[in-house]
Amino acid sequence: MRHSLYLRLATLLIKADLAREEREWKRKVRKVQYEIPWGNEYLLRDIGLHIDGRTISDLEVPAIKTERQIRHLRRLVRLRIAT
């Protein structure tokens, strides 16, 4: 027994509506995921930003940055397994 054309069309439209709602929900969730708390200085500092939007690493002293990089490279060399 075949279903009527109207039932098929109704099923198709309902599925399309559910898919549209799902896409809208995902879009809203994605937008909320990247909202930056510009009013809270402490949360900005936690994510690595200053109150004016610049990254904290912009103000870093180059000597401190190179020391950290050297420390990291030494750790990598030490941990390398000799095979």
mmCIF file of the N, C-alpha and C atoms, coordinates in Angstrom:
data_MODEL
# 
_entry.id   MODEL 
# 
loop_
_atom_site.group_PDB 
_atom_site.id 
_atom_site.type_symbol 
_atom_site.label_atom_id 
_atom_site.label_alt_id 
_atom_site.label_comp_id 
_atom_site.label_asym_id 
_atom_site.label_entity_id 
_atom_site.label_seq_id 
_atom_site.pdbx_PDB_ins_code 
_atom_site.Cartn_x 
_atom_site.Cartn_y 
_atom_site.Cartn_z 
_atom_site.occupancy 
_atom_site.B_iso_or_equiv 
_atom_site.pdbx_formal_charge 
_atom_site.auth_seq_id 
_atom_site.auth_comp_id 
_atom_site.auth_asym_id 
_atom_site.auth_atom_id 
_atom_site.pdbx_PDB_model_num 
ATOM 1   N N  . MET A 1 1  ? 0.840  -1.171 0.000  1.00 0.00 ? 1  MET A N  1 
ATOM 2   C CA . MET A 1 1  ? 0.000  0.000  0.000  1.00 0.00 ? 1  MET A CA 1 
ATOM 3   C C  . MET A 1 1  ? 0.890  1.240  0.000  1.00 0.00 ? 1  MET A C  1 
ATOM 4   N N  . ARG A 1 2  ? 0.620  2.141  -0.917 1.00 0.00 ? 2  ARG A N  1 
ATOM 5   C CA . ARG A 1 2  ? 1.427  3.352  -1.047 1.00 0.00 ? 2  ARG A CA 1 
ATOM 6   C C  . ARG A 1 2  ? 0.805  4.481  -0.239 1.00 0.00 ? 2  ARG A C  1 
ATOM 7   N N  . HIS A 1 3  ? 1.708  5.309  0.305  1.00 0.00 ? 3  HIS A N  1 
ATOM 8   C CA . HIS A 1 3  ? 1.229  6.483  1.038  1.00 0.00 ? 3  HIS A CA 1 
ATOM 9   C C  . HIS A 1 3  ? 0.835  7.557  0.042  1.00 0.00 ? 3  HIS A C  1 
ATOM 10  N N  . SER A 1 4  ? -0.025 8.415  0.467  1.00 0.00 ? 4  SER A N  1 
ATOM 11  C CA . SER A 1 4  ? -0.486 9.454  -0.441 1.00 0.00 ? 4  SER A CA 1 
ATOM 12  C C  . SER A 1 4  ? 0.606  10.500 -0.647 1.00 0.00 ? 4  SER A C  1 
ATOM 13  N N  . LEU A 1 5  ? 0.462  11.216 -1.703 1.00 0.00 ? 5  LEU A N  1 
ATOM 14  C CA . LEU A 1 5  ? 1.421  12.262 -2.053 1.00 0.00 ? 5  LEU A CA 1 
ATOM 15  C C  . LEU A 1 5  ? 1.460  13.342 -0.976 1.00 0.00 ? 5  LEU A C  1 
ATOM 16  N N  . TYR A 1 6  ? 0.337  13.646 -0.381 1.00 0.00 ? 6  TYR A N  1 
ATOM 17  C CA . TYR A 1 6  ? 0.273  14.678 0.657  1.00 0.00 ? 6  TYR A CA 1 
ATOM 18  C C  . TYR A 1 6  ? 1.030  14.262 1.916  1.00 0.00 ? 6  TYR A C  1 
ATOM 19  N N  . LEU A 1 7  ? 0.937  12.975 2.263  1.00 0.00 ? 7  LEU A N  1 
ATOM 20  C CA . LEU A 1 7  ? 1.690  12.495 3.426  1.00 0.00 ? 7  LEU A CA 1 
ATOM 21  C C  . LEU A 1 7  ? 3.196  12.572 3.174  1.00 0.00 ? 7  LEU A C  1 
ATOM 22  N N  . ARG A 1 8  ? 3.610  12.212 1.982  1.00 0.00 ? 8  ARG A N  1 
ATOM 23  C CA . ARG A 1 8  ? 5.036  12.307 1.638  1.00 0.00 ? 8  ARG A CA 1 
ATOM 24  C C  . ARG A 1 8  ? 5.513  13.756 1.690  1.00 0.00 ? 8  ARG A C  1 
ATOM 25  N N  . LEU A 1 9  ? 4.714  14.638 1.123  1.00 0.00 ? 9  LEU A N  1 
ATOM 26  C CA . LEU A 1 9  ? 5.075  16.055 1.117  1.00 0.00 ? 9  LEU A CA 1 
ATOM 27  C C  . LEU A 1 9  ? 5.135  16.609 2.538  1.00 0.00 ? 9  LEU A C  1 
ATOM 28  N N  . ALA A 1 10 ? 4.171  16.233 3.371  1.00 0.00 ? 10 ALA A N  1 
ATOM 29  C CA . ALA A 1 10 ? 4.166  16.696 4.763  1.00 0.00 ? 10 ALA A CA 1 
ATOM 30  C C  . ALA A 1 10 ? 5.394  16.184 5.506  1.00 0.00 ? 10 ALA A C  1 
ATOM 31  N N  . THR A 1 11 ? 5.750  14.929 5.286  1.00 0.00 ? 11 THR A N  1 
ATOM 32  C CA . THR A 1 11 ? 6.936  14.355 5.925  1.00 0.00 ? 11 THR A CA 1 
ATOM 33  C C  . THR A 1 11 ? 8.194  15.087 5.477  1.00 0.00 ? 11 THR A C  1 
ATOM 34  N N  . LEU A 1 12 ? 8.286  15.356 4.187  1.00 0.00 ? 12 LEU A N  1 
ATOM 35  C CA . LEU A 1 12 ? 9.446  16.075 3.649  1.00 0.00 ? 12 LEU A CA 1 
ATOM 36  C C  . LEU A 1 12 ? 9.557  17.475 4.249  1.00 0.00 ? 12 LEU A C  1 
ATOM 37  N N  . LEU A 1 13 ? 8.442  18.182 4.341  1.00 0.00 ? 13 LEU A N  1 
ATOM 38  C CA . LEU A 1 13 ? 8.464  19.542 4.889  1.00 0.00 ? 13 LEU A CA 1 
ATOM 39  C C  . LEU A 1 13 ? 8.806  19.544 6.378  1.00 0.00 ? 13 LEU A C  1 
ATOM 40  N N  . ILE A 1 14 ? 8.315  18.571 7.114  1.00 0.00 ? 14 ILE A N  1 
ATOM 41  C CA . ILE A 1 14 ? 8.634  18.487 8.548  1.00 0.00 ? 14 ILE A CA 1 
ATOM 42  C C  . ILE A 1 14 ? 10.118 18.212 8.746  1.00 0.00 ? 14 ILE A C  1 
ATOM 43  N N  . LYS A 1 15 ? 10.674 17.290 7.948  1.00 0.00 ? 15 LYS A N  1 
ATOM 44  C CA . LYS A 1 15 ? 12.109 17.003 8.049  1.00 0.00 ? 15 LYS A CA 1 
ATOM 45  C C  . LYS A 1 15 ? 12.941 18.230 7.699  1.00 0.00 ? 15 LYS A C  1 
ATOM 46  N N  . ALA A 1 16 ? 12.525 18.975 6.676  1.00 0.00 ? 16 ALA A N  1 
ATOM 47  C CA . ALA A 1 16 ? 13.250 20.186 6.289  1.00 0.00 ? 16 ALA A CA 1 
ATOM 48  C C  . ALA A 1 16 ? 13.182 21.234 7.399  1.00 0.00 ? 16 ALA A C  1 
ATOM 49  N N  . ASP A 1 17 ? 12.021 21.354 8.035  1.00 0.00 ? 17 ASP A N  1 
ATOM 50  C CA . ASP A 1 17 ? 11.868 22.315 9.125  1.00 0.00 ? 17 ASP A CA 1 
ATOM 51  C C  . ASP A 1 17 ? 12.744 21.937 10.318 1.00 0.00 ? 17 ASP A C  1 
ATOM 52  N N  . LEU A 1 18 ? 12.797 20.650 10.643 1.00 0.00 ? 18 LEU A N  1 
ATOM 53  C CA . LEU A 1 18 ? 13.658 20.205 11.744 1.00 0.00 ? 18 LEU A CA 1 
ATOM 54  C C  . LEU A 1 18 ? 15.134 20.460 11.433 1.00 0.00 ? 18 LEU A C  1 
ATOM 55  N N  . ALA A 1 19 ? 15.533 20.229 10.195 1.00 0.00 ? 19 ALA A N  1 
ATOM 56  C CA . ALA A 1 19 ? 16.926 20.482 9.807  1.00 0.00 ? 19 ALA A CA 1 
ATOM 57  C C  . ALA A 1 19 ? 17.245 21.972 9.903  1.00 0.00 ? 19 ALA A C  1 
ATOM 58  N N  . ARG A 1 20 ? 16.300 22.830 9.489  1.00 0.00 ? 20 ARG A N  1 
ATOM 59  C CA . ARG A 1 20 ? 16.508 24.274 9.571  1.00 0.00 ? 20 ARG A CA 1 
ATOM 60  C C  . ARG A 1 20 ? 16.658 24.727 11.020 1.00 0.00 ? 20 ARG A C  1 
ATOM 61  N N  . GLU A 1 21 ? 15.804 24.208 11.900 1.00 0.00 ? 21 GLU A N  1 
ATOM 62  C CA . GLU A 1 21 ? 15.898 24.558 13.320 1.00 0.00 ? 21 GLU A CA 1 
ATOM 63  C C  . GLU A 1 21 ? 17.222 24.100 13.912 1.00 0.00 ? 21 GLU A C  1 
ATOM 64  N N  . GLU A 1 22 ? 17.679 22.931 13.520 1.00 0.00 ? 22 GLU A N  1 
ATOM 65  C CA . GLU A 1 22 ? 18.962 22.415 14.008 1.00 0.00 ? 22 GLU A CA 1 
ATOM 66  C C  . GLU A 1 22 ? 20.118 23.317 13.559 1.00 0.00 ? 22 GLU A C  1 
ATOM 67  N N  . ARG A 1 23 ? 20.085 23.750 12.289 1.00 0.00 ? 23 ARG A N  1 
ATOM 68  C CA . ARG A 1 23 ? 21.140 24.650 11.786 1.00 0.00 ? 23 ARG A CA 1 
ATOM 69  C C  . ARG A 1 23 ? 21.137 25.975 12.530 1.00 0.00 ? 23 ARG A C  1 
ATOM 70  N N  . GLU A 1 24 ? 19.947 26.539 12.778 1.00 0.00 ? 24 GLU A N  1 
ATOM 71  C CA . GLU A 1 24 ? 19.854 27.800 13.516 1.00 0.00 ? 24 GLU A CA 1 
ATOM 72  C C  . GLU A 1 24 ? 20.387 27.642 14.933 1.00 0.00 ? 24 GLU A C  1 
ATOM 73  N N  . TRP A 1 25 ? 20.052 26.544 15.583 1.00 0.00 ? 25 TRP A N  1 
ATOM 74  C CA . TRP A 1 25 ? 20.530 26.303 16.943 1.00 0.00 ? 25 TRP A CA 1 
ATOM 75  C C  . TRP A 1 25 ? 22.048 26.193 16.963 1.00 0.00 ? 25 TRP A C  1 
ATOM 76  N N  . LYS A 1 26 ? 22.623 25.448 16.019 1.00 0.00 ? 26 LYS A N  1 
ATOM 77  C CA . LYS A 1 26 ? 24.080 25.313 15.955 1.00 0.00 ? 26 LYS A CA 1 
ATOM 78  C C  . LYS A 1 26 ? 24.746 26.663 15.711 1.00 0.00 ? 26 LYS A C  1 
ATOM 79  N N  . ARG A 1 27 ? 24.156 27.501 14.873 1.00 0.00 ? 27 ARG A N  1 
ATOM 80  C CA . ARG A 1 27 ? 24.706 28.823 14.593 1.00 0.00 ? 27 ARG A CA 1 
ATOM 81  C C  . ARG A 1 27 ? 24.709 29.683 15.855 1.00 0.00 ? 27 ARG A C  1 
ATOM 82  N N  . LYS A 1 28 ? 23.622 29.628 16.629 1.00 0.00 ? 28 LYS A N  1 
ATOM 83  C CA . LYS A 1 28 ? 23.553 30.399 17.875 1.00 0.00 ? 28 LYS A CA 1 
ATOM 84  C C  . LYS A 1 28 ? 24.582 29.909 18.879 1.00 0.00 ? 28 LYS A C  1 
ATOM 85  N N  . VAL A 1 29 ? 24.728 28.596 18.984 1.00 0.00 ? 29 VAL A N  1 
ATOM 86  C CA . VAL A 1 29 ? 25.699 28.033 19.927 1.00 0.00 ? 29 VAL A CA 1 
ATOM 87  C C  . VAL A 1 29 ? 27.106 28.444 19.530 1.00 0.00 ? 29 VAL A C  1 
ATOM 88  N N  . ARG A 1 30 ? 27.394 28.426 18.233 1.00 0.00 ? 30 ARG A N  1 
ATOM 89  C CA . ARG A 1 30 ? 28.714 28.820 17.753 1.00 0.00 ? 30 ARG A CA 1 
ATOM 90  C C  . ARG A 1 30 ? 29.006 30.287 18.079 1.00 0.00 ? 30 ARG A C  1 
ATOM 91  N N  . LYS A 1 31 ? 28.022 31.154 17.915 1.00 0.00 ? 31 LYS A N  1 
ATOM 92  C CA . LYS A 1 31 ? 28.219 32.577 18.213 1.00 0.00 ? 31 LYS A CA 1 
ATOM 93  C C  . LYS A 1 31 ? 28.479 32.793 19.693 1.00 0.00 ? 31 LYS A C  1 
ATOM 94  N N  . VAL A 1 32 ? 27.735 32.114 20.543 1.00 0.00 ? 32 VAL A N  1 
ATOM 95  C CA . VAL A 1 32 ? 27.899 32.267 21.988 1.00 0.00 ? 32 VAL A CA 1 
ATOM 96  C C  . VAL A 1 32 ? 29.252 31.735 22.430 1.00 0.00 ? 32 VAL A C  1 
ATOM 97  N N  . GLN A 1 33 ? 29.735 30.739 21.734 1.00 0.00 ? 33 GLN A N  1 
ATOM 98  C CA . GLN A 1 33 ? 30.994 30.108 22.111 1.00 0.00 ? 33 GLN A CA 1 
ATOM 99  C C  . GLN A 1 33 ? 32.160 31.093 22.004 1.00 0.00 ? 33 GLN A C  1 
ATOM 100 N N  . TYR A 1 34 ? 32.090 32.065 21.113 1.00 0.00 ? 34 TYR A N  1 
ATOM 101 C CA . TYR A 1 34 ? 33.199 32.974 20.896 1.00 0.00 ? 34 TYR A CA 1 
ATOM 102 C C  . TYR A 1 34 ? 32.937 34.389 21.392 1.00 0.00 ? 34 TYR A C  1 
ATOM 103 N N  . GLU A 1 35 ? 31.932 34.580 22.237 1.00 0.00 ? 35 GLU A N  1 
ATOM 104 C CA . GLU A 1 35 ? 31.704 35.907 22.796 1.00 0.00 ? 35 GLU A CA 1 
ATOM 105 C C  . GLU A 1 35 ? 32.813 36.230 23.783 1.00 0.00 ? 35 GLU A C  1 
ATOM 106 N N  . ILE A 1 36 ? 33.429 37.399 23.632 1.00 0.00 ? 36 ILE A N  1 
ATOM 107 C CA . ILE A 1 36 ? 34.540 37.796 24.494 1.00 0.00 ? 36 ILE A CA 1 
ATOM 108 C C  . ILE A 1 36 ? 34.009 38.733 25.573 1.00 0.00 ? 36 ILE A C  1 
ATOM 109 N N  . PRO A 1 37 ? 34.324 38.485 26.839 1.00 0.00 ? 37 PRO A N  1 
ATOM 110 C CA . PRO A 1 37 ? 33.823 39.315 27.947 1.00 0.00 ? 37 PRO A CA 1 
ATOM 111 C C  . PRO A 1 37 ? 34.615 40.615 28.081 1.00 0.00 ? 37 PRO A C  1 
ATOM 112 N N  . TRP A 1 38 ? 34.347 41.598 27.229 1.00 0.00 ? 38 TRP A N  1 
ATOM 113 C CA . TRP A 1 38 ? 35.144 42.832 27.212 1.00 0.00 ? 38 TRP A CA 1 
ATOM 114 C C  . TRP A 1 38 ? 35.035 43.616 28.509 1.00 0.00 ? 38 TRP A C  1 
ATOM 115 N N  . GLY A 1 39 ? 33.987 43.445 29.277 1.00 0.00 ? 39 GLY A N  1 
ATOM 116 C CA . GLY A 1 39 ? 33.823 44.209 30.505 1.00 0.00 ? 39 GLY A CA 1 
ATOM 117 C C  . GLY A 1 39 ? 34.579 43.652 31.693 1.00 0.00 ? 39 GLY A C  1 
ATOM 118 N N  . ASN A 1 40 ? 35.071 42.445 31.617 1.00 0.00 ? 40 ASN A N  1 
ATOM 119 C CA . ASN A 1 40 ? 35.716 41.804 32.758 1.00 0.00 ? 40 ASN A CA 1 
ATOM 120 C C  . ASN A 1 40 ? 37.213 41.661 32.497 1.00 0.00 ? 40 ASN A C  1 
ATOM 121 N N  . GLU A 1 41 ? 38.003 42.484 33.187 1.00 0.00 ? 41 GLU A N  1 
ATOM 122 C CA . GLU A 1 41 ? 39.452 42.507 32.972 1.00 0.00 ? 41 GLU A CA 1 
ATOM 123 C C  . GLU A 1 41 ? 40.101 41.179 33.349 1.00 0.00 ? 41 GLU A C  1 
ATOM 124 N N  . TYR A 1 42 ? 39.596 40.534 34.386 1.00 0.00 ? 42 TYR A N  1 
ATOM 125 C CA . TYR A 1 42 ? 40.211 39.292 34.867 1.00 0.00 ? 42 TYR A CA 1 
ATOM 126 C C  . TYR A 1 42 ? 39.986 38.139 33.889 1.00 0.00 ? 42 TYR A C  1 
ATOM 127 N N  . LEU A 1 43 ? 38.782 38.051 33.333 1.00 0.00 ? 43 LEU A N  1 
ATOM 128 C CA . LEU A 1 43 ? 38.528 37.007 32.340 1.00 0.00 ? 43 LEU A CA 1 
ATOM 129 C C  . LEU A 1 43 ? 39.334 37.253 31.074 1.00 0.00 ? 43 LEU A C  1 
ATOM 130 N N  . LEU A 1 44 ? 39.486 38.526 30.697 1.00 0.00 ? 44 LEU A N  1 
ATOM 131 C CA . LEU A 1 44 ? 40.309 38.839 29.532 1.00 0.00 ? 44 LEU A CA 1 
ATOM 132 C C  . LEU A 1 44 ? 41.752 38.409 29.760 1.00 0.00 ? 44 LEU A C  1 
ATOM 133 N N  . ARG A 1 45 ? 42.264 38.656 30.950 1.00 0.00 ? 45 ARG A N  1 
ATOM 134 C CA . ARG A 1 45 ? 43.634 38.265 31.260 1.00 0.00 ? 45 ARG A CA 1 
ATOM 135 C C  . ARG A 1 45 ? 43.777 36.745 31.217 1.00 0.00 ? 45 ARG A C  1 
ATOM 136 N N  . ASP A 1 46 ? 42.733 36.034 31.657 1.00 0.00 ? 46 ASP A N  1 
ATOM 137 C CA . ASP A 1 46 ? 42.769 34.572 31.627 1.00 0.00 ? 46 ASP A CA 1 
ATOM 138 C C  . ASP A 1 46 ? 42.869 34.026 30.206 1.00 0.00 ? 46 ASP A C  1 
ATOM 139 N N  . ILE A 1 47 ? 42.222 34.691 29.250 1.00 0.00 ? 47 ILE A N  1 
ATOM 140 C CA . ILE A 1 47 ? 42.292 34.211 27.872 1.00 0.00 ? 47 ILE A CA 1 
ATOM 141 C C  . ILE A 1 47 ? 43.415 34.870 27.094 1.00 0.00 ? 47 ILE A C  1 
ATOM 142 N N  . GLY A 1 48 ? 44.206 35.731 27.747 1.00 0.00 ? 48 GLY A N  1 
ATOM 143 C CA . GLY A 1 48 ? 45.401 36.283 27.119 1.00 0.00 ? 48 GLY A CA 1 
ATOM 144 C C  . GLY A 1 48 ? 45.203 37.596 26.401 1.00 0.00 ? 48 GLY A C  1 
ATOM 145 N N  . LEU A 1 49 ? 44.247 38.418 26.835 1.00 0.00 ? 49 LEU A N  1 
ATOM 146 C CA . LEU A 1 49 ? 44.004 39.712 26.199 1.00 0.00 ? 49 LEU A CA 1 
ATOM 147 C C  . LEU A 1 49 ? 44.049 40.831 27.229 1.00 0.00 ? 49 LEU A C  1 
ATOM 148 N N  . HIS A 1 50 ? 44.421 42.026 26.751 1.00 0.00 ? 50 HIS A N  1 
ATOM 149 C CA . HIS A 1 50 ? 44.318 43.223 27.575 1.00 0.00 ? 50 HIS A CA 1 
ATOM 150 C C  . HIS A 1 50 ? 42.935 43.833 27.370 1.00 0.00 ? 50 HIS A C  1 
ATOM 151 N N  . ILE A 1 51 ? 42.596 44.821 28.175 1.00 0.00 ? 51 ILE A N  1 
ATOM 152 C CA . ILE A 1 51 ? 41.270 45.433 28.118 1.00 0.00 ? 51 ILE A CA 1 
ATOM 153 C C  . ILE A 1 51 ? 41.023 46.121 26.770 1.00 0.00 ? 51 ILE A C  1 
ATOM 154 N N  . ASP A 1 52 ? 42.100 46.559 26.091 1.00 0.00 ? 52 ASP A N  1 
ATOM 155 C CA . ASP A 1 52 ? 41.941 47.226 24.793 1.00 0.00 ? 52 ASP A CA 1 
ATOM 156 C C  . ASP A 1 52 ? 41.969 46.246 23.620 1.00 0.00 ? 52 ASP A C  1 
ATOM 157 N N  . GLY A 1 53 ? 42.092 44.950 23.891 1.00 0.00 ? 53 GLY A N  1 
ATOM 158 C CA . GLY A 1 53 ? 42.014 43.948 22.838 1.00 0.00 ? 53 GLY A CA 1 
ATOM 159 C C  . GLY A 1 53 ? 43.346 43.408 22.358 1.00 0.00 ? 53 GLY A C  1 
ATOM 160 N N  . ARG A 1 54 ? 44.448 44.025 22.795 1.00 0.00 ? 54 ARG A N  1 
ATOM 161 C CA . ARG A 1 54 ? 45.767 43.518 22.389 1.00 0.00 ? 54 ARG A CA 1 
ATOM 162 C C  . ARG A 1 54 ? 46.078 42.246 23.157 1.00 0.00 ? 54 ARG A C  1 
ATOM 163 N N  . THR A 1 55 ? 46.881 41.380 22.547 1.00 0.00 ? 55 THR A N  1 
ATOM 164 C CA . THR A 1 55 ? 47.262 40.159 23.251 1.00 0.00 ? 55 THR A CA 1 
ATOM 165 C C  . THR A 1 55 ? 48.338 40.471 24.274 1.00 0.00 ? 55 THR A C  1 
ATOM 166 N N  . ILE A 1 56 ? 48.394 39.672 25.309 1.00 0.00 ? 56 ILE A N  1 
ATOM 167 C CA . ILE A 1 56 ? 49.374 39.880 26.370 1.00 0.00 ? 56 ILE A CA 1 
ATOM 168 C C  . ILE A 1 56 ? 50.782 39.649 25.847 1.00 0.00 ? 56 ILE A C  1 
ATOM 169 N N  . SER A 1 57 ? 50.939 38.744 24.888 1.00 0.00 ? 57 SER A N  1 
ATOM 170 C CA . SER A 1 57 ? 52.270 38.434 24.372 1.00 0.00 ? 57 SER A CA 1 
ATOM 171 C C  . SER A 1 57 ? 52.875 39.604 23.595 1.00 0.00 ? 57 SER A C  1 
ATOM 172 N N  . ASP A 1 58 ? 52.070 40.589 23.172 1.00 0.00 ? 58 ASP A N  1 
ATOM 173 C CA . ASP A 1 58 ? 52.613 41.747 22.458 1.00 0.00 ? 58 ASP A CA 1 
ATOM 174 C C  . ASP A 1 58 ? 53.539 42.561 23.345 1.00 0.00 ? 58 ASP A C  1 
ATOM 175 N N  . LEU A 1 59 ? 53.256 42.610 24.633 1.00 0.00 ? 59 LEU A N  1 
ATOM 176 C CA . LEU A 1 59 ? 54.039 43.428 25.546 1.00 0.00 ? 59 LEU A CA 1 
ATOM 177 C C  . LEU A 1 59 ? 55.168 42.642 26.206 1.00 0.00 ? 59 LEU A C  1 
ATOM 178 N N  . GLU A 1 60 ? 55.361 41.394 25.794 1.00 0.00 ? 60 GLU A N  1 
ATOM 179 C CA . GLU A 1 60 ? 56.363 40.556 26.411 1.00 0.00 ? 60 GLU A CA 1 
ATOM 180 C C  . GLU A 1 60 ? 57.762 41.015 26.022 1.00 0.00 ? 60 GLU A C  1 
ATOM 181 N N  . VAL A 1 61 ? 58.664 40.961 26.972 1.00 0.00 ? 61 VAL A N  1 
ATOM 182 C CA . VAL A 1 61 ? 60.054 41.329 26.716 1.00 0.00 ? 61 VAL A CA 1 
ATOM 183 C C  . VAL A 1 61 ? 60.677 40.222 25.866 1.00 0.00 ? 61 VAL A C  1 
ATOM 184 N N  . PRO A 1 62 ? 61.383 40.584 24.782 1.00 0.00 ? 62 PRO A N  1 
ATOM 185 C CA . PRO A 1 62 ? 61.961 39.552 23.912 1.00 0.00 ? 62 PRO A CA 1 
ATOM 186 C C  . PRO A 1 62 ? 62.934 38.622 24.633 1.00 0.00 ? 62 PRO A C  1 
ATOM 187 N N  . ALA A 1 63 ? 63.672 39.139 25.617 1.00 0.00 ? 63 ALA A N  1 
ATOM 188 C CA . ALA A 1 63 ? 64.634 38.297 26.333 1.00 0.00 ? 63 ALA A CA 1 
ATOM 189 C C  . ALA A 1 63 ? 63.910 37.184 27.097 1.00 0.00 ? 63 ALA A C  1 
ATOM 190 N N  . ILE A 1 64 ? 62.799 37.518 27.726 1.00 0.00 ? 64 ILE A N  1 
ATOM 191 C CA . ILE A 1 64 ? 62.036 36.516 28.478 1.00 0.00 ? 64 ILE A CA 1 
ATOM 192 C C  . ILE A 1 64 ? 61.435 35.489 27.520 1.00 0.00 ? 64 ILE A C  1 
ATOM 193 N N  . LYS A 1 65 ? 60.973 35.979 26.380 1.00 0.00 ? 65 LYS A N  1 
ATOM 194 C CA . LYS A 1 65 ? 60.382 35.082 25.397 1.00 0.00 ? 65 LYS A CA 1 
ATOM 195 C C  . LYS A 1 65 ? 61.424 34.098 24.864 1.00 0.00 ? 65 LYS A C  1 
ATOM 196 N N  . THR A 1 66 ? 62.633 34.575 24.570 1.00 0.00 ? 66 THR A N  1 
ATOM 197 C CA . THR A 1 66 ? 63.678 33.678 24.058 1.00 0.00 ? 66 THR A CA 1 
ATOM 198 C C  . THR A 1 66 ? 64.131 32.693 25.124 1.00 0.00 ? 66 THR A C  1 
ATOM 199 N N  . GLU A 1 67 ? 64.211 33.139 26.384 1.00 0.00 ? 67 GLU A N  1 
ATOM 200 C CA . GLU A 1 67 ? 64.574 32.208 27.455 1.00 0.00 ? 67 GLU A CA 1 
ATOM 201 C C  . GLU A 1 67 ? 63.561 31.067 27.549 1.00 0.00 ? 67 GLU A C  1 
ATOM 202 N N  . ARG A 1 68 ? 62.298 31.399 27.437 1.00 0.00 ? 68 ARG A N  1 
ATOM 203 C CA . ARG A 1 68 ? 61.256 30.380 27.507 1.00 0.00 ? 68 ARG A CA 1 
ATOM 204 C C  . ARG A 1 68 ? 61.358 29.422 26.319 1.00 0.00 ? 68 ARG A C  1 
ATOM 205 N N  . GLN A 1 69 ? 61.641 29.965 25.132 1.00 0.00 ? 69 GLN A N  1 
ATOM 206 C CA . GLN A 1 69 ? 61.779 29.112 23.955 1.00 0.00 ? 69 GLN A CA 1 
ATOM 207 C C  . GLN A 1 69 ? 62.984 28.186 24.085 1.00 0.00 ? 69 GLN A C  1 
ATOM 208 N N  . ILE A 1 70 ? 64.094 28.705 24.607 1.00 0.00 ? 70 ILE A N  1 
ATOM 209 C CA . ILE A 1 70 ? 65.290 27.885 24.794 1.00 0.00 ? 70 ILE A CA 1 
ATOM 210 C C  . ILE A 1 70 ? 65.008 26.779 25.803 1.00 0.00 ? 70 ILE A C  1 
ATOM 211 N N  . ARG A 1 71 ? 64.330 27.121 26.883 1.00 0.00 ? 71 ARG A N  1 
ATOM 212 C CA . ARG A 1 71 ? 63.978 26.127 27.893 1.00 0.00 ? 71 ARG A CA 1 
ATOM 213 C C  . ARG A 1 71 ? 63.119 25.015 27.279 1.00 0.00 ? 71 ARG A C  1 
ATOM 214 N N  . HIS A 1 72 ? 62.190 25.417 26.446 1.00 0.00 ? 72 HIS A N  1 
ATOM 215 C CA . HIS A 1 72 ? 61.316 24.443 25.791 1.00 0.00 ? 72 HIS A CA 1 
ATOM 216 C C  . HIS A 1 72 ? 62.114 23.550 24.840 1.00 0.00 ? 72 HIS A C  1 
ATOM 217 N N  . LEU A 1 73 ? 63.008 24.142 24.049 1.00 0.00 ? 73 LEU A N  1 
ATOM 218 C CA . LEU A 1 73 ? 63.814 23.352 23.117 1.00 0.00 ? 73 LEU A CA 1 
ATOM 219 C C  . LEU A 1 73 ? 64.736 22.391 23.855 1.00 0.00 ? 73 LEU A C  1 
ATOM 220 N N  . ARG A 1 74 ? 65.329 22.840 24.957 1.00 0.00 ? 74 ARG A N  1 
ATOM 221 C CA . ARG A 1 74 ? 66.187 21.950 25.748 1.00 0.00 ? 74 ARG A CA 1 
ATOM 222 C C  . ARG A 1 74 ? 65.386 20.768 26.292 1.00 0.00 ? 74 ARG A C  1 
ATOM 223 N N  . ARG A 1 75 ? 64.175 21.042 26.736 1.00 0.00 ? 75 ARG A N  1 
ATOM 224 C CA . ARG A 1 75 ? 63.330 19.970 27.252 1.00 0.00 ? 75 ARG A CA 1 
ATOM 225 C C  . ARG A 1 75 ? 63.008 18.966 26.144 1.00 0.00 ? 75 ARG A C  1 
ATOM 226 N N  . LEU A 1 76 ? 62.747 19.460 24.940 1.00 0.00 ? 76 LEU A N  1 
ATOM 227 C CA . LEU A 1 76 ? 62.466 18.560 23.825 1.00 0.00 ? 76 LEU A CA 1 
ATOM 228 C C  . LEU A 1 76 ? 63.671 17.698 23.480 1.00 0.00 ? 76 LEU A C  1 
ATOM 229 N N  . VAL A 1 77 ? 64.871 18.292 23.502 1.00 0.00 ? 77 VAL A N  1 
ATOM 230 C CA . VAL A 1 77 ? 66.084 17.539 23.183 1.00 0.00 ? 77 VAL A CA 1 
ATOM 231 C C  . VAL A 1 77 ? 66.338 16.479 24.246 1.00 0.00 ? 77 VAL A C  1 
ATOM 232 N N  . ARG A 1 78 ? 66.115 16.834 25.507 1.00 0.00 ? 78 ARG A N  1 
ATOM 233 C CA . ARG A 1 78 ? 66.324 15.885 26.595 1.00 0.00 ? 78 ARG A CA 1 
ATOM 234 C C  . ARG A 1 78 ? 65.360 14.709 26.510 1.00 0.00 ? 78 ARG A C  1 
ATOM 235 N N  . LEU A 1 79 ? 64.127 14.983 26.114 1.00 0.00 ? 79 LEU A N  1 
ATOM 236 C CA . LEU A 1 79 ? 63.115 13.940 26.084 1.00 0.00 ? 79 LEU A CA 1 
ATOM 237 C C  . LEU A 1 79 ? 63.173 13.076 24.828 1.00 0.00 ? 79 LEU A C  1 
ATOM 238 N N  . ARG A 1 80 ? 63.960 13.498 23.859 1.00 0.00 ? 80 ARG A N  1 
ATOM 239 C CA . ARG A 1 80 ? 64.046 12.738 22.614 1.00 0.00 ? 80 ARG A CA 1 
ATOM 240 C C  . ARG A 1 80 ? 64.664 11.370 22.893 1.00 0.00 ? 80 ARG A C  1 
ATOM 241 N N  . ILE A 1 81 ? 64.028 10.357 22.422 1.00 0.00 ? 81 ILE A N  1 
ATOM 242 C CA . ILE A 1 81 ? 64.499 8.994  22.657 1.00 0.00 ? 81 ILE A CA 1 
ATOM 243 C C  . ILE A 1 81 ? 65.519 8.642  21.574 1.00 0.00 ? 81 ILE A C  1 
ATOM 244 N N  . ALA A 1 82 ? 66.714 8.226  21.999 1.00 0.00 ? 82 ALA A N  1 
ATOM 245 C CA . ALA A 1 82 ? 67.753 7.827  21.048 1.00 0.00 ? 82 ALA A CA 1 
ATOM 246 C C  . ALA A 1 82 ? 67.473 6.403  20.595 1.00 0.00 ? 82 ALA A C  1 
ATOM 247 N N  . THR A 1 83 ? 67.228 6.253  19.307 1.00 0.00 ? 83 THR A N  1 
ATOM 248 C CA . THR A 1 83 ? 66.949 4.908  18.792 1.00 0.00 ? 83 THR A CA 1 
ATOM 249 C C  . THR A 1 83 ? 67.976 4.504  17.787 1.00 0.00 ? 83 THR A C  1 
# 
